[in-house]
């Protein structure tokens, strides 16, 4: 059979290509929470994306304004539920700043040790889940095992593995347990070993590296303009860490480095968190060495701290004191304050307004994840659709912090 000789012009040969809209989320395993991405694709390349964050409406800030100052702690636990102790400490420091009070030295070291353990838990969760989403399931199990060891410590100290509600304005709910130092030292040694093994396994895998290197790059200027802080900003080469730039508690007295990246891609963000785990372990060791074995854990101010349970049941004075703090709330002087600390994902800020009563007049949180997630559009535009998973994972969006 002879071939047909048909003359076609160029417009007839090329098929018309229309952009395709794809919904990812708000219920999707790779979204880490309630986020919707409406992507416009040309083939598999993302030409435009609309990132819609505001799908979680718990009314966190308004709930905080309905109870007493002390009743806010369970709510801040649930903002970043991967490292809630850092939120506990951050809110307590904001209230103490308004009161003009400083907790005893033992409490400061204790808060730092628990906070850095929580930071390690946060980074292990992020890097472990990021590896799992790219098919590396074994390192995820290793990192979750290490995280479980940290949660064992948290359970011993606070009575709860995840949402602790352990912070108090003026101190902590209880002093350290007798075996806290020995248990913590043993666990961080095991965590360091697991981190080294996981790093060796993943960084020797060509597929893993190809999925991360040169993917999701953002400039330092863009990161700063978006309000990024934490590991994502430091991966862009900006060495901003609240613990170094504006030291609080005893951070000015401990030695640690602030790791920074070079290319600000997904691999940099992954590696920065691994290195920050090692730096947190350095800090924890110094805290355990310098924390006194005895001494007060809370400030001795009857207007702020609850009396011991024994005296509440046996003396009328402490019964009345307990009743007034519980029912009316501790009285924070009228005024406003902004207090900020280094959370698991960046600068965690609390803007508080007091009218002098036992109930907060205004509670406003600056959650680091909300601002970082707002930059997702700039990170994934121009990437392939398959790159959304490592890009989104490397930002470590925590849904509770995006509550608006």
Secondary structure, 3 states (H helix, E strand, C coil): CCCCCCCCCHHHHCCCCCCEEEEECCCCHHHCCCCEEEEEEECCEEEEEEEECCCCCCCHHHHHCCCECHHHHHHHHCCCCCCHHHHHHHHHHHHHHHHCCCCCHHHHHHHHHHHHHHHHHHHHHHHHHHHHHCCCHHHHHHHHHHHHHHHHHHHHHHCCCCCCCCEECCEECCCCCCCHHHHHHHHHHHHHHHHHHHHHHHCCCHHHHHHHCCCCCCCHHHHHHCCCCHHHHHHCCCCCCHHHHCCCCCHHHCCCCCCCCCCCCHHHHHHHHHHHHHHHHHHHHHHHHHCCCCCCCCCCCCCCCCCCHHHHHHCHHHHHHHHHHHHHCCCCCCEEEEEEEEECCEEEEEEEEECCCCECCEEEEECHHHHHHHCHHHHHCCCECCHHHHHHHHHCCCHHHHCC
